[in-house]
Amino acid sequence: MHPSHSSGANTLMPFLQDARPLRASPAAWAKGFALMLSLTAASAFAQSAPASAASTASTASTASTVSASGAEVYDLLVGTYTGGGKSEGIYVYRFDTGNGELTRIASAQTVNPSYLVVSRDRNYVYAVNELPGDNGPATQRGGVSAFRFDRATGQLSFLNRVSSDGNDPCYLAISPDGKYLLTANYSVASNPGGSFAVFPLAANGQVGTSVLTVHHEGGGPVKGRQDNSHVHSTVFSPDGKYLFAQDLGVDKVFAYRYTPPPSQSSRGLLGPTEARYTPIAPGSGPRHLIFDESGQHAYLTTELNASVLVFAYLDGKLTQVQTASMIAPGFRGKIGGGAIHLSPDGRFLYATNRGDANEIVAFSVDPKNGHLKLLRRYPTLGKTPREFAIDPTGRWLVVGNQESDSAYFFRRDPQTGELASDPKRLSIGSPVDFKFVSPS
């Protein structure tokens, strides 16, 4: 849904705007894969829900964290694109990690919830409303919606929605203290370009209007993709002292000190670090950043050249130590680095490569220095694998094929990191994001 072109300024000074409104300014492997997941309804994604944001009726009234076979059970939240009438918003399934069985239990109507985040107490779910999209007017702002999440039944109840104060919000993060929600606005508007916004969170789970927006100015060498800023993700450091904003448009990872004031205001909330940013190779297009559990290493996907960058991390500073390409030798075609996640034990790292590759790339992680070693590339059996998730037990990996209306559940070997060749298939319209939640 992200736009492919825009125009912008050519300076690189980030600035803070302390204002609520955003002002216009500066082939053997794949055999036998088609095992269908059992669903509770014959037509799991029919457009039959009421035209409100309240969740649909539950098909399972009680929840258990352990299945009859003794395996752990989780709720799986799926965010989708809703254009074209293929889906209605967010779907909730109950997932048995023992046999991979999936039961749909709820859904909630909301527009283009392409990225989700769950509160630490698991009582609330927040979703972007990625608007205006590729063909929408640049004057239309995106949104952020809040839902109450009933962990016993899996039901989502709409709380409120606010403007994202930017175009095409595509990422969400909750501050370590739980006081703020941040969204990355990828932006289709040429002026002011990409931004990220900060919203206070109320005790009842509602999201307030933004108290701060941050804009980056500049561009990169890839015409049509880097004509101006495109903030793609906002990630807090493990110690909670820093915020990193990955800007695809200007090839920089910006760093900010996070110093929350006593009250939920913008004064002194974020400030640039001494270095201000980590430069990324021109034309790379930084997208998503993650940290390992030790907090000593960070990993970044670059969308435009499909690589994973490895960094040593210390006190707000990223130092690049390795570049691992996702592109197979001799490959010719479109590429597009996407999502990135570590296995629960931190021994393996996975990333999606979209374009014409449509694969998950698996790496092993050296525990001594965090370096990556390529293991294998796995086809996702569809087009445009955007996001994916590994369940908390580490036994399953689910990936969504946005343009093929399918999600595949790969059984995963926690010891070797390998994905099985007979994944289970779920038919779902334009799946994008996945979040596992314990119902207890």
Summary of the structure (lengths in Angstrom):
residues: 440
radius of gyration: 20.4
end to end distance: 34.7
largest distance: 60.0
contacts: 1630
relative contact order: 0.15
helix: 1%
strand: 45%
